[in-house]
Amino acid sequence: MKILIYGVGGTMGHYVRLSAEKTDDIQVLCGVDKFYTGNEFSFPVYKSTAEIAEKPDCIVDFSVPQGIYDYLPYAVQNGIPCVIATTGYSEEDYAFIRQCSEKIAILQSGNLSVGINLLLRLVKETAALLGNSADIEIVETHHNKKKDAPSGTALLLANGIREVLPDHENHLGRAGVGKRERKEIGISAVRGGTVVGKHAVSFFMDGESITLSHEAENKSILSDGSLTAARFIVKQRAGLYSASSMFS
Ligand SMILES: NC(=O)c1ccc[n+]([C@@H]2O[C@H](COP(=O)([O-])OP(=O)(O)OC[C@H]3O[C@@H](n4cnc5c(N)ncnc54)[C@H](O)[C@@H]3O)[C@@H](O)[C@H]2O)c1
């Protein structure tokens, strides 16, 4: 499979290239990066999809939210499946992604690691089993350079819980809000040092508690996951897929 890395000059673009080098079946055909000015790659790097001469089998995107307005029209026109790993989309962006997924296969996920997607499944099962008999709290920890809080993964977990407990609501932080209600999903963010990413979901019952947790040790789990997603999405019909579809 020949892939296009969108955002190839960035941190995750670097890891996707390294992940592809470790495989026998995936080759980087070209990259797109609006702000990349180097020349260290063995493949061409374009400023936008308007300049692309080759036809990739799949686009893997780790860039910025507005990138979709460049590459999705190109992907629809050329029938190219896409893996969208970028985070931070608005409702309008999601509507555009859904509209394009009527024509091409798109997998979109805020976390592509096997472990987090397994955690998501276990958390949803636990929430469904316990129903309203537990107070649910999520604590996420990341390095001191992370800009957003809470993490996209904490929101992915909280939103997964709300699929099975639709009357629950996310509560970010607890300062000044007083006593908690049972139907709150508390989310707390901790920042420090070089922690790649830790997520813990606790279910507090009367007299006992269960905590399910995941710890990322490096970023390759995410770039390896994006290639697993590429292998999955090139075999699918048009539609919008989540990471859980490829692990089921
Ligand atoms: N889904 C996941 O598993 C996962 C994992 C890690 C990071 N991410 C997300 O991936 C995204 C990228 O993360 P990163 O750490 O590599 O960021 P980064 O800032 O290091 O890299 C982003 C790259 O995109 C390029 N870029 C910026 N604007 C562009 C545009 N309009 N068109 C084309 N390229 C453009 C930049 O020049 C840069 O090289 C973020 O949204 C991050 O949250 C997702």
The ligand as an SDF file (V2000), in Angstrom:
LIG
                    3D

 44 48  0  0  0  0  0  0  0  0999 V2000
   -5.3460   10.1210   16.8040 N   0  0  0  0  0  0  0  0  0  0  0  0
   -4.2010    9.9040   17.4500 C   0  0  0  0  0  0  0  0  0  0  0  0
   -3.9120    8.7650   17.8750 O   0  0  0  0  0  0  0  0  0  0  0  0
   -3.2370   11.0400   17.6510 C   0  0  0  0  0  0  0  0  0  0  0  0
   -1.9930   10.8290   18.2540 C   0  0  0  0  0  0  0  0  0  0  0  0
   -1.1050   11.9170   18.3760 C   0  0  0  0  0  0  0  0  0  0  0  0
   -1.4660   13.1660   17.8750 C   0  0  0  0  0  0  0  0  0  0  0  0
   -2.6830   13.3250   17.3040 N   0  0  0  0  0  0  0  0  0  0  0  0
   -3.0910   14.6060   16.7080 C   0  0  0  0  0  0  0  0  0  0  0  0
   -2.3970   14.7590   15.4610 O   0  0  0  0  0  0  0  0  0  0  0  0
   -2.2400   16.1530   15.1720 C   0  0  0  0  0  0  0  0  0  0  0  0
   -0.7820   16.4510   14.8520 C   0  0  0  0  0  0  0  0  0  0  0  0
    0.0170   16.2280   16.0060 O   0  0  0  0  0  0  0  0  0  0  0  0
    1.5980   16.5090   15.9770 P   0  0  0  0  0  0  0  0  0  0  0  0
    2.0610   16.3160   17.3800 O   0  0  0  0  0  0  0  0  0  0  0  0
    2.2590   15.7260   14.8920 O   0  0  0  0  0  0  0  0  0  0  0  0
    1.6110   18.0750   15.6070 O   0  0  0  0  0  0  0  0  0  0  0  0
    2.7660   18.9100   14.9140 P   0  0  0  0  0  0  0  0  0  0  0  0
    2.4340   20.3340   15.1530 O   0  0  0  0  0  0  0  0  0  0  0  0
    4.1000   18.4060   15.3180 O   0  0  0  0  0  0  0  0  0  0  0  0
    2.5860   18.5800   13.3370 O   0  0  0  0  0  0  0  0  0  0  0  0
    1.5680   19.1070   12.5300 C   0  0  0  0  0  0  0  0  0  0  0  0
    2.1100   19.3000   11.1140 C   0  0  0  0  0  0  0  0  0  0  0  0
    1.0400   19.7850   10.2840 O   0  0  0  0  0  0  0  0  0  0  0  0
    1.5620   20.8170    9.4450 C   0  0  0  0  0  0  0  0  0  0  0  0
    0.4770   21.7320    9.0720 N   0  0  0  0  0  0  0  0  0  0  0  0
   -0.0010   22.7900    9.7810 C   0  0  0  0  0  0  0  0  0  0  0  0
   -1.0130   23.3690    9.1070 N   0  0  0  0  0  0  0  0  0  0  0  0
   -1.1690   22.6620    7.9570 C   0  0  0  0  0  0  0  0  0  0  0  0
   -2.0670   22.7580    6.8550 C   0  0  0  0  0  0  0  0  0  0  0  0
   -3.0240   23.7150    6.8240 N   0  0  0  0  0  0  0  0  0  0  0  0
   -1.9450   21.8710    5.8520 N   0  0  0  0  0  0  0  0  0  0  0  0
   -0.9890   20.9070    5.8830 C   0  0  0  0  0  0  0  0  0  0  0  0
   -0.1120   20.7460    6.9120 N   0  0  0  0  0  0  0  0  0  0  0  0
   -0.2110   21.6160    7.9340 C   0  0  0  0  0  0  0  0  0  0  0  0
    2.6210   21.5140   10.2880 C   0  0  0  0  0  0  0  0  0  0  0  0
    3.5530   22.1950    9.4430 O   0  0  0  0  0  0  0  0  0  0  0  0
    3.2450   20.3430   11.0490 C   0  0  0  0  0  0  0  0  0  0  0  0
    4.3650   19.8130   10.3550 O   0  0  0  0  0  0  0  0  0  0  0  0
   -2.7860   16.9010   16.4150 C   0  0  0  0  0  0  0  0  0  0  0  0
   -4.1160   17.2630   16.1550 O   0  0  0  0  0  0  0  0  0  0  0  0
   -2.7340   15.8330   17.5130 C   0  0  0  0  0  0  0  0  0  0  0  0
   -3.6580   16.0640   18.5440 O   0  0  0  0  0  0  0  0  0  0  0  0
   -3.5710   12.3020   17.1740 C   0  0  0  0  0  0  0  0  0  0  0  0
  1  2  1  0
  2  3  2  0
  2  4  1  0
  4  5  1  0
  4 44  2  0
  5  6  2  0
  6  7  1  0
  7  8  2  0
  8  9  1  0
  8 44  1  0
  9 10  1  0
  9 42  1  0
 10 11  1  0
 11 12  1  0
 11 40  1  0
 12 13  1  0
 13 14  1  0
 14 15  2  0
 14 16  1  0
 14 17  1  0
 17 18  1  0
 18 19  2  0
 18 20  1  0
 18 21  1  0
 21 22  1  0
 22 23  1  0
 23 24  1  0
 23 38  1  0
 24 25  1  0
 25 26  1  0
 25 36  1  0
 26 27  1  0
 26 35  1  0
 27 28  2  0
 28 29  1  0
 29 30  1  0
 29 35  2  0
 30 31  1  0
 30 32  2  0
 32 33  1  0
 33 34  2  0
 34 35  1  0
 36 37  1  0
 36 38  1  0
 38 39  1  0
 40 41  1  0
 40 42  1  0
 42 43  1  0
M  CHG  2   8   1  16  -1
M  END
$$$$
